[in-house]
Amino acid sequence: MREQTSSHSPLRLHLGGTTPRGGWKILNIQAGPGVDFVGSVVDLSRFGDGSIAEVYASHVYEHLSYKNEVARAFKEVHRVLARGGVFRIGVPDLEIICRMFLDPKYDARAHYHFMRIIYGGQMDGFDFHKAGFTIGILGAYLRGAGFSSFERVDRFAMFEDCTEVTLDGIPISLNVRAVK
């Protein structure tokens, strides 16, 4: 079943979210109190072509297989976005995290924390990271999905989530704004 949107209130979709916010619907792999739709970001078939005004995803895509899920998921976002629709995506910045991991000023405790960012917290079956992103890798996936315009941004300032996290004053999220 595909969800349709009215012309009066375009659907804005928060992928992987848990906290409700006015004007946004949440799709998450796990049911929860604020979750509107339960499902995978790889399959957005419940939403019609061009039916979504904005998509926001904070630290979701690293949980997908880089071999066969990431590209499909990005193509799904491109498909459901309306012309001129905005896709805001934040993922762990593998380049920054690796630099920090290799920096000798950090001790074993910090290295353990960096390792958890790279491989996931592993607190449940969904909390494993299967892909790593740099701006080059993320850009290639976005272009492959049909996005011709995207830019790296410092922050979104939309939700209190992982896109806002800094370690030792260094932002660890690769935040990108893409337009269909």
N, C-alpha and C positions, 0 to 999 in steps of 0.2 A: 504494500500500500504506500502510495506517495503522499506526503503532506503537501498541501498547497497553501500559499500565502495570499493574503488579501493585499490590494493595492494601498490600503490605509496603514498597514503595519508590516513592513518588510521583515522577514525572519532574519534574525541574527543568531548564529549558532556558535556556541562555546563547546569545542571538542575537548573532552577530558576534564571538564569542570566539575565542581562539586558544590559550589556556593551560588545560590540564586542571585541574580541581579536583574533589575527591571529592564525589559526590552530584549533580554537574551533567553534562549532556550539552551539547555544543556544536553549533550549526547555524551554518554560515558559507557565504557565497557562493563562497568559494574553498577548495579542499581544502588540508589541512595536517596535520601530525603529530598534533595534538590534536583535530581536527575529527571529530565523530561522524556528522554529516549535512551533505551539501553541498546547498545550495539557497537560494532567496530567502525573505526574511521576508514577502514578499507572498503566498506560497503555502505554508501549513503543512498542506496536505491529507494529508500522511503521518501526521499526529497526529489522533487521534479527538477528538470533541467532549468537553470537560470532562476531558481526559486528563492535563493538565499542572497541577502544584501551584503552580509559580512560573515566571515568565519574567523574565529580566534582559537588558537591552540597553543598552550603552554606546556612544553616538555612532554609531548605525546609521541611524536614520530620516531624518537629513538627507541621506542618499545616495539617497533615493527621491524621485520626482516628487510635488510637492505637489498636482498636478492629478488624478492617477489612481492613485497607488500608496500614499501614506501612509494614507488612509482605509481602503483594503482591507487593508493590513497590520495596522492596529490592530483591525479587525473580526476578523481571523484570530486575533490574540492573545486577544481576548475569547472567541471561540468555543472555543479549545482549553483555556482556563483552567477549572479546576474551580470550583464555587461557593465563594466565599471565597478564591479564588486571588489571588496578588499579582503585579502587573506593576510592575517597577522599570525606569524608563527615564531615561536621561541623554542630553541633546542639547546642542549648543553653545547658550548663552544669547545669542540675537541682540541683545537689548536691551543687555546688559552689554558685549558685544564692540563694538557700534556706539558706545556711550558712550566706550569706551576708544579706539577708532579716531579719534573726533572730539576727544579730549582733546589740547590743544596741548602738554602736557608730554611726549608720546611722540614720538620721532623717526621718520624714514623706515624704519629697520630694524624698529622695533616695529610700524609700520603695515603693513609687508610680512607680518609674522607674523600680525597680526590678519586681514589679507586671506586668508591661507592657512586660517585657522580658518573664515572665512565661506564660502569657495569650495572648500575641500578642499585637501589636499596635492598632489593631481594626480600622485601617484607611479605610478599604474597606472590602467587603465580603470575601476576601481570607486571610485577615490579622488576623486570629484567630489561636491560638495554641490549638491543640487537643491531643498532646502527650508530654510527658516529658522524658528526657533521662539522665541516668547515664551511666558510662562505662559498668556496668553489664547488664543493660537493652539493650543498643545498641549492645553489644556483643552477647546477646541472639538472637536478631533479625538477626544479620549478620550470625551467625552460622545456624539459621533456614533457611536462604536463600541459604545456601551452601558455604559460605565463611569459609575456614578453617584457614586462616591466616589473622590476623589484628593486628594493634598496634596503641596505642594512640600517637599522635605527638603534639608538642607544637604549631606548626603553619605550614601552607602550603606555604606562601609567593608567591602565584600565582596570586591572585586577591585582590583588595582592597575591602573587604567585611566584614561581621560580624564575620568571623573566626579570624579576627585580633583585634577585639574589646577588650579593657580592661576597667574595672571600678575600680577606685582607685588603679590602677596598677595591678589588678588581671584579668587574661584572663577569659572570661565568656563563651568561646566556647569549647565544647568537640570535638576535631578534631581527626579523625581516618582515617588511611590508611589501606584499605583491598585489598587483591590480590586474584584473581580467580585462 
